[in-house]
Structures are given as structure tokens and as C-alpha cells.
Amino acid sequence: MSLPIQGSCLCGAIQFRINQVPTSVSICHCSSCRKSVGASSVSWLTVARENLIFTKGKPQIFQSSVKVLRTFCGKCGSSLTYQSEDTPATVDVTTSTISNPEDYPPTEEVWLSHQLPWDVNYERIPKYLEDSP
């Protein structure tokens, strides 16, 4: 794992760098995350907000619920970040948008109460019915 971590949306219009090792890497099964990316679950890197810098382009912002802002590329639609008012110091970045996602395996699995019955579980990591403590 080398820093900075580089990433981009699918079309490359939005590019970013992360200047820290993530504090966690979560697989989220909540219905909101599933709908935002169009998949059965999504993996997020959690980092301090000040350590995520957009270096090219400006993402679009969507308020997906009362306390949550998500960003995405306005050109290709790639989901980029999740920001909650409940955790103002951190931001979650979609793991698959970084250049080396294989270097950041999941450390926890969250919102199993929303998991689709046919989706797989990751056996070797902690699991939480809702958000992690």
C-alpha cells in the first residue's frame, strides 16, 4: 500500500487522490447504497475528509437522505463518495474507483439487515446488522 492512493470515475473526467491509508474498508448492503451504485453491495474506503482531494473535475452532489450527501460523475455516472452529517470528519470513497482496489480488502461488512438473500457473505471479517460501532 503506497500513498497517495489515486482514483477516478469510469470516464476519467473526475480524478482524485487520497493522502492516507483508509481507517476501514466496508462492504455495505444497505438499500440506499445498493441503489446508488446499482449492485447488490458496495465497498467503501473510509478516510478523513481533508485527505481526499479532487485533482480533476468537480463531482455532482446528490442528497440521498436527510443527513447524507453522495457524489458522482455528471458525465459517466460513477458513484464516488458518501458523506454523513453523523460523521463529519470522514468521507467514504467507493473502493472500485481507486487505481489499486486489490490492495484494500474489506475489513467489515455492514447493514446485513438489508442484505439480499442470494448475496454472499465475507467469512473472515466482522459483520454488523446495521452500521459498525
Buried (B, 14 or more C-beta within 10 A) or exposed (E): EEEEBBBBBEEEBBBBBBEBBBEBBBBBBBEBBBEBBEEEBBBBBBBBEEBBEBEEBEBBEEEEEEEBBBBBBBBEEBBBBBBBEEBEEBBBBBBBBBEEBEEBEBBBBBBBEBBEEEBEEBEEBBBBEEBBE
